[in-house]
Amino acid sequence: MTWKAKIGTAMLAILALLALVPACGGGGGGGSSASASGTPAWTFLVYIAGDNNLSPAAVADINEMEMVGSTTKVNVVVQAELSGLYSPDQPAYLTDTTLRGKIVWDGNWYNIGSPLFSIGNQDMAAPETLRDFIAWAVANYPAQHYALTLWSHGSGWKADPSTGGVVKGVLDDDSSGGVMSIPELARAIADSGVHFDVVNFDACLMAMYEVAYELSGLAGFLVFSEESEPGTGDPYDDILAALTNDPGMDGRALGRVITDSYYAYYLSRGRYEGLMSAVDMNGMDALDEKIRALCHALSDNMATDRPFVQAARDASTHYDYQENHDLGDFLDKLLANPGLSPESAARAGEVKAALASFVYANRIYCPVPADDRWRSQGLAVFLPRRDQVTDQTLALYSSLAVNQEKVVGPDSWYFLVNLLVNGDQGGPLATTEGNFLIWVSWDTDADVDLVVWEPNGGIAAPYLGASSQYGFLSADSAVSGESVEYYAAADMV
């Protein structure tokens, strides 16, 4: 992948002409792009939140896309924001605004030649911005199939605490100071009304059980990496060449193409780790059901199983965020302990089987043969030690959909994590008056409401919202249909 340095003056002329067209009119090609033979097979959407230190890579990747461009069967459309700070060689009309348009072939590795037009400086971390891009793309470039690539920094369900706090999310916009949370991402896609054949994360650390669950019902297949990605990210010329050469492929096949292309690219360079996996979201419910059963079994048998669970956690493969562990490798280490209770062993085996069906493509390249990451099986899970989390982290984790939906007693991964963390050697997390859990469950279909009187004199309750100044709450039982509600206090109350 060649780094690109300059933008041709032809782009300025193109933009000047496009400035005469109202932005809401869908410039950069506007109107339907159906070919003479009917609706195109694919529209490949790429949402590039590059107003950060990845901006030079964004320029390079747009140029990679232009080495293939759009065809009568495949439209490639982007919305991109670049950073003038990190791409000072780019003209201001490319870095001081948000660009949108159709990618066309130009055969030039160095200049962006596609007719991208300005829609003003948008907050690329806002869910409404993503929703509007999807709506624009589908309205102007209808197709039989849709793929969405989310390009930016990523951090699984949360960002590095060094950013000033624990922030869940992906899609980083330096100008706005925002990072889109995973629930916000799911809401943006849901609000667009588009069910994607493929959602591809060209972002770090996104291949997680928690992330996949949040996108349930929104995509047929997900492609993502358990590990941090090199700045060069996906090889778009290879991916788009395969898609345009065979536009009849389905979402499953495209997921495999992205996975295999990523692997081949980094294998050929022999320098960086390249981990990429693809999952079939039709198997999400089955995997989730088995994981919840495992959580219940381990919780019930924690008195005897604790040392085996802790040992498996500590020995299993982890990633750039060390609290992210490969789920399959954790299960292998867990099942290797002969003292594990029969119930927990049976449930762990069921999760292994469901995981093998869920992850249908898993490609790994590591320059070091003995690297633990060779044992990666395509999906990570949050499994921290006591010294890797704060009360705030756990409270935020408890608010994810995977920990709020279909939860009955100790059936959520959060319940298991909290149980493990508070029993680690060295004692529980240091806390103030926070970090407690109020759990209410009942055995009828009555509408029972949990109401918490908070220090400021106000009240918090699930029917009032998912969070308050002092904690996070479950879904309202009247909405979820489950006879349970809970309140997880923040670390500072």
KOLMILO-169548 format. One record per residue (C-alpha): y, z, x; residue in three letters. Coordinates in steps of 0.02 Angstrom, whole numbers. Example, Ala and Ser with C-alpha at 12.3 -4.5 7.8 and 13.67 -1.06 7.14 Angstrom:
KOLMILO-169548
      yy      zz      xx  mardren
    -225     390     615      ALA
     -53     357     684      SER
***
This chain:
KOLMILO-169548
      yy      zz      xx  mardren
       0       0       0      MET
     163     -55      80      THR
     319      53      68      TRP
     462     -46      -6      LYS
     638     -32      57      ALA
     762    -147     -29      LYS
     802    -215    -201      ILE
     855    -396    -211      GLY
    1026    -447    -273      THR
     940    -550    -408      ALA
     901    -387    -497      MET
    1085    -348    -513      LEU
    1115    -514    -599      ALA
     970    -485    -717      ILE
    1033    -313    -763      LEU
    1208    -378    -790      ALA
    1141    -503    -917      LEU
    1033    -373   -1001      LEU
    1181    -256   -1017      ALA
    1246    -375   -1151      LEU
    1091    -335   -1257      VAL
    1090    -169   -1352      PRO
     965     -50   -1272      ALA
     887      -8   -1440      CYS
     844    -190   -1464      GLY
     695    -181   -1345      GLY
     760    -283   -1199      GLY
     651    -340   -1058      GLY
     559    -460   -1169      GLY
     593    -390   -1343      GLY
     498    -435   -1499      GLY
     314    -466   -1514      SER
     223    -526   -1359      SER
      66    -586   -1448      ALA
      -5    -740   -1366      SER
     -46    -901   -1455      ALA
    -225    -840   -1473      SER
    -170    -682   -1563      GLY
    -126    -504   -1518      THR
    -145    -465   -1332      PRO
    -296    -362   -1283      ALA
    -201    -224   -1192      TRP
     -31    -145   -1171      THR
     -31     -41   -1012      PHE
     109      89   -1021      LEU
     170     178    -863      VAL
     288     327    -881      TYR
     363     363    -710      ILE
     454     529    -693      ALA
     510     491    -515      GLY
     677     583    -509      ASP
     609     693    -371      ASN
     539     679    -194      ASN
     409     553    -253      LEU
     544     423    -286      SER
     499     311    -137      PRO
     319     305    -199      ALA
     382     256    -372      ALA
     474     107    -298      VAL
     317      58    -204      ALA
     207      72    -358      ASP
     322     -35    -465      ILE
     311    -168    -331      ASN
     122    -152    -334      GLU
     123    -184    -521      MET
     229    -339    -492      GLU
      96    -411    -378      MET
      -4    -440    -538      VAL
     123    -427    -679      GLY
      92    -458    -863      SER
     -12    -598    -939      THR
     -37    -667   -1113      THR
    -181    -544   -1134      LYS
    -110    -391   -1045      VAL
      67    -324   -1055      ASN
     122    -199    -923      VAL
     276     -98    -974      VAL
     362      45    -885      VAL
     493     178    -908      GLN
     549     241    -739      ALA
     678     358    -666      GLU
     712     359    -479      LEU
     807     481    -369      SER
     961     428    -271      GLY
     935     579    -159      LEU
     760     530    -106      TYR
     784     340    -119      SER
     956     318     -38      PRO
     913     138       7      ASP
     908      91    -178      GLN
    1068      38    -268      PRO
    1148     160    -389      ALA
    1108      53    -541      TYR
     925      88    -509      LEU
     935     273    -467      THR
    1071     341    -581      ASP
     988     293    -743      THR
     823     277    -834      THR
     747     103    -831      LEU
     633      23    -958      ARG
     552    -147    -975      GLY
     407    -266    -948      LYS
     331    -293    -777      ILE
     321    -474    -722      VAL
     245    -554    -569      TRP
     363    -584    -424      ASP
     247    -590    -272      GLY
     369    -484    -171      ASN
     316    -316     -97      TRP
     495    -264     -62      TYR
     606    -307    -210      ASN
     592    -252    -392      ILE
     611    -415    -486      GLY
     557    -366    -663      SER
     692    -368    -798      PRO
     708    -180    -818      LEU
     857    -121    -919      PHE
     952      42    -927      SER
     935     163   -1073      ILE
    1050     292    -994      GLY
    1001     445    -895      ASN
     860     524    -995      GLN
     769     688    -969      ASP
     597     624    -921      MET
     525     800    -942      ALA
     573     805   -1127      ALA
     431     764   -1248      PRO
     550     664   -1357      GLU
     584     546   -1212      THR
     399     509   -1190      LEU
     374     491   -1377      ARG
     516     365   -1389      ASP
     448     262   -1244      PHE
     278     251   -1327      ILE
     359     199   -1492      ALA
     464      66   -1405      TRP
     315      -4   -1309      ALA
     202     -16   -1461      VAL
     339     -92   -1570      ALA
     384    -225   -1442      ASN
     214    -256   -1363      TYR
      79    -228   -1494      PRO
     -99    -243   -1432      ALA
    -279    -211   -1478      GLN
    -291     -71   -1349      HIS
    -168      47   -1266      TYR
    -174     138   -1100      ALA
     -44     267   -1046      LEU
     -17     317    -865      THR
      83     476    -834      LEU
     158     465    -659      TRP
     242     613    -573      SER
     208     783    -499      HIS
      69     876    -587      GLY
      -6    1049    -576      SER
    -143    1064    -703      GLY
     -88    1184    -838      TRP
      47    1264    -729      LYS
     166    1235    -584      ALA
     177    1325    -417      ASP
     262    1496    -438      PRO
     373    1449    -290      SER
     471    1341    -411      THR
     550    1500    -478      GLY
     421    1549    -607      GLY
     258    1501    -684      VAL
     286    1338    -777      VAL
     147    1245    -863      LYS
     153    1060    -843      GLY
     170     886    -775      VAL
     313     759    -764      LEU
     450     832    -655      ASP
     635     784    -677      ASP
     747     857    -542      ASP
     910     810    -628      SER
     865     904    -787      SER
     769    1039    -695      GLY
     628    1018    -819      GLY
     439    1003    -813      VAL
     346     950    -970      MET
     219    1079   -1025      SER
      44    1024   -1072      ILE
      70    1074   -1255      PRO
     233     975   -1255      GLU
     142     825   -1182      LEU
      11     835   -1318      ALA
     147     848   -1450      ARG
     239     695   -1382      ALA
      82     588   -1392      ILE
      35     656   -1563      ALA
     211     625   -1630      ASP
     205     445   -1570      SER
      62     413   -1690      GLY
     -32     312   -1558      VAL
    -212     350   -1514      HIS
    -235     291   -1335      PHE
    -394     212   -1273      ASP
    -354     286   -1101      VAL
    -233     417   -1038      VAL
    -223     411    -848      ASN
    -139     548    -746      PHE
     -66     483    -583      ASP
     -20     662    -542      ALA
     -97     808    -447      CYS
    -224     935    -509      LEU
    -237     875    -689      MET
    -428     863    -707      ALA
    -449    1029    -796      MET
    -544    1090    -948      TYR
    -382    1165   -1014      GLU
    -286    1000    -998      VAL
    -424     896   -1077      ALA
    -439    1015   -1225      TYR
    -251    1004   -1257      GLU
    -267     815   -1277      LEU
    -414     821   -1397      SER
    -400     687   -1530      GLY
    -262     593   -1438      LEU
    -362     481   -1321      ALA
    -534     407   -1303      GLY
    -545     432   -1115      PHE
    -448     530    -984      LEU
    -435     489    -799      VAL
    -371     622    -679      PHE
    -396     713    -514      SER
    -454     891    -482      GLU
    -359     892    -317      GLU
    -182     854    -258      SER
    -155     667    -242      GLU
     -79     580     -91      PRO
      97     515    -127      GLY
      35     337    -137      THR
     -62     381    -294      GLY
    -154     245    -391      ASP
    -175      69    -320      PRO
     -93     -24    -465      TYR
    -119    -199    -394      ASP
    -308    -171    -388      ASP
    -316     -89    -560      ILE
    -210    -220    -647      LEU
    -299    -364    -560      ALA
    -464    -300    -630      ALA
    -391    -278    -805      LEU
    -305    -447    -813      THR
    -461    -533    -746      ASN
    -566    -451    -883      ASP
    -450    -405   -1028      PRO
    -601    -389   -1142      GLY
    -653    -225   -1061      MET
    -647     -68   -1169      ASP
    -570     101   -1131      GLY
    -726     170   -1051      ARG
    -733      23    -931      ALA
    -549      38    -888      LEU
    -572     222    -850      GLY
    -709     177    -728      ARG
    -602      40    -651      VAL
    -461     163    -616      ILE
    -582     290    -544      THR
    -673     165    -433      ASP
    -511      80    -375      SER
    -437     247    -324      TYR
    -594     293    -227      TYR
    -604     125    -140      ALA
    -422     130     -90      TYR
    -434     298      -1      TYR
    -607     263      70      LEU
    -536     107     154      SER
    -401     210     238      ARG
    -513     354     291      GLY
    -371     478     306      ARG
    -335     564     140      TYR
    -447     650      15      GLU
    -471     546    -141      GLY
    -548     632    -292      LEU
    -543     550    -463      MET
    -645     570    -621      SER
    -652     498    -796      ALA
    -709     591    -952      VAL
    -766     535   -1124      ASP
    -665     636   -1249      MET
    -800     610   -1381      ASN
    -891     748   -1287      GLY
    -746     872   -1286      MET
    -803     973   -1437      ASP
    -982     987   -1374      ALA
    -925    1045   -1202      LEU
    -802    1168   -1276      ASP
    -936    1241   -1391      GLU
   -1053    1270   -1244      LYS
    -915    1347   -1137      ILE
    -870    1468   -1276      ARG
   -1053    1518   -1293      ALA
   -1060    1548   -1106      LEU
    -903    1655   -1113      CYS
    -981    1760   -1251      HIS
   -1143    1783   -1156      ALA
   -1057    1831    -993      LEU
    -941    1951   -1083      SER
   -1087    2034   -1173      ASP
   -1183    2051   -1010      ASN
   -1037    2088    -893      MET
   -1107    2258    -846      ALA
   -1251    2173    -754      THR
   -1184    1996    -726      ASP
   -1016    2039    -650      ARG
   -1069    2032    -466      PRO
   -1153    1863    -494      PHE
   -1001    1790    -583      VAL
    -882    1852    -448      GLN
    -994    1786    -310      ALA
   -1009    1616    -394      ALA
    -821    1608    -418      ARG
    -785    1651    -237      ASP
    -915    1529    -167      ALA
    -875    1380    -279      SER
    -764    1233    -232      THR
    -578    1260    -259      HIS
    -425    1152    -237      TYR
    -244    1153    -182      ASP
    -215    1287    -313      TYR
    -353    1404    -255      GLN
    -376    1479    -428      GLU
    -434    1307    -490      ASN
    -624    1296    -466      HIS
    -742    1154    -499      ASP
    -834    1200    -658      LEU
    -999    1117    -611      GLY
   -1005    1195    -439      ASP
    -966    1366    -513      PHE
   -1112    1345    -633      LEU
   -1227    1292    -491      ASP
   -1180    1447    -392      LYS
   -1200    1556    -546      LEU
   -1373    1487    -587      LEU
   -1428    1513    -407      ALA
   -1425    1702    -434      ASN
   -1599    1756    -495      PRO
   -1529    1919    -563      GLY
   -1418    1832    -691      LEU
   -1461    1886    -867      SER
   -1575    1763    -960      PRO
   -1446    1736   -1098      GLU
   -1307    1694    -974      SER
   -1423    1580    -875      ALA
   -1473    1485   -1032      ALA
   -1292    1462   -1086      ARG
   -1239    1407    -911      ALA
   -1376    1275    -911      GLY
   -1312    1209   -1077      GLU
   -1136    1193   -1008      VAL
   -1205    1096    -859      LYS
   -1289     973    -975      ALA
   -1133     951   -1082      ALA
   -1025     929    -926      LEU
   -1139     793    -859      ALA
   -1114     696   -1021      SER
    -927     729   -1030      PHE
    -887     669    -853      VAL
    -951     490    -845      TYR
    -867     437    -682      ALA
    -836     548    -532      ASN
    -784     478    -364      ARG
    -754     582    -208      ILE
    -695     537     -34      TYR
    -661     668      99      CYS
    -638     623     284      PRO
    -735     780     336      VAL
    -922     771     293      PRO
    -939     959     273      ALA
    -791     975     154      ASP
    -831    1084       3      ASP
    -746     957    -110      ARG
    -895     841     -93      TRP
    -976     959    -219      ARG
    -843     922    -350      SER
    -914     869    -518      GLN
    -758     802    -602      GLY
    -682     947    -700      LEU
    -595    1105    -640      ALA
    -564    1267    -733      VAL
    -444    1414    -707      PHE
    -545    1553    -625      LEU
    -430    1666    -522      PRO
    -457    1823    -420      ARG
    -350    1976    -453      ARG
    -238    1938    -304      ASP
    -204    1758    -362      GLN
    -120    1794    -529      VAL
      20    1894    -606      THR
      34    1966    -778      ASP
     153    1825    -824      GLN
      23    1696    -771      THR
    -111    1772    -881      LEU
       6    1788   -1029      ALA
      55    1605   -1015      LEU
    -126    1554    -994      TYR
    -173    1644   -1153      SER
     -50    1535   -1250      SER
    -142    1371   -1216      LEU
    -231    1286   -1360      ALA
    -399    1312   -1277      VAL
    -369    1499   -1288      ASN
    -292    1500   -1461      GLN
    -401    1387   -1568      GLU
    -575    1427   -1634      LYS
    -570    1595   -1544      VAL
    -684    1732   -1613      VAL
    -688    1890   -1508      GLY
    -737    1858   -1326      PRO
    -767    1672   -1347      ASP
    -616    1606   -1251      SER
    -607    1571   -1065      TRP
    -451    1679   -1059      TYR
    -551    1829   -1120      PHE
    -677    1800    -979      LEU
    -540    1776    -847      VAL
    -451    1934    -901      ASN
    -613    2032    -899      LEU
    -654    1971    -723      LEU
    -480    1996    -652      VAL
    -465    2174    -713      ASN
    -631    2220    -635      GLY
    -606    2140    -464      ASP
    -620    2253    -312      GLN
    -454    2336    -276      GLY
    -419    2378    -457      GLY
    -334    2286    -598      PRO
    -171    2191    -587      LEU
     -19    2296    -550      ALA
      74    2308    -714      THR
     220    2392    -797      THR
     203    2428    -981      GLU
     151    2248   -1014      GLY
      -8    2146    -995      ASN
     -99    2220   -1143      PHE
    -189    2130   -1282      LEU
    -187    2178   -1465      ILE
    -335    2098   -1554      TRP
    -365    2104   -1741      VAL
    -519    2028   -1822      SER
    -599    2049   -1993      TRP
    -756    1992   -2083      ASP
    -684    1913   -2240      THR
    -573    1764   -2278      ASP
    -426    1877   -2320      ALA
    -253    1831   -2254      ASP
    -219    1977   -2135      VAL
     -59    1972   -2031      ASP
     -36    2056   -1863      LEU
     144    2118   -1844      VAL
     207    2192   -1681      VAL
     366    2298   -1674      TRP
     448    2254   -1509      GLU
     566    2356   -1397      PRO
     721    2263   -1456      ASN
     690    2321   -1634      GLY
     629    2152   -1692      GLY
     455    2100   -1743      ILE
     333    1970   -1678      ALA
     193    1896   -1781      ALA
      84    1739   -1773      PRO
     162    1676   -1934      TYR
     334    1684   -1850      LEU
     286    1579   -1698      GLY
     179    1566   -1542      ALA
     291    1668   -1428      SER
     425    1802   -1426      SER
     536    1883   -1296      GLN
     395    2000   -1245      TYR
     232    1908   -1272      GLY
     126    1767   -1338      PHE
      31    1757   -1502      LEU
    -119    1671   -1575      SER
    -110    1545   -1715      ALA
     -81    1617   -1889      ASP
    -249    1650   -1970      SER
    -190    1567   -2131      ALA
    -166    1406   -2031      VAL
    -311    1417   -1908      SER
    -437    1469   -2041      GLY
    -508    1599   -1920      GLU
    -514    1785   -1963      SER
    -429    1838   -1802      VAL
    -253    1861   -1734      GLU
    -194    1930   -1569      TYR
     -40    1970   -1465      TYR
     -39    1957   -1274      ALA
     105    2053   -1200      ALA
     204    1985   -1052      ALA
     202    2082    -889      ASP
     375    2155    -914      MET
     404    2244   -1078      VAL
***
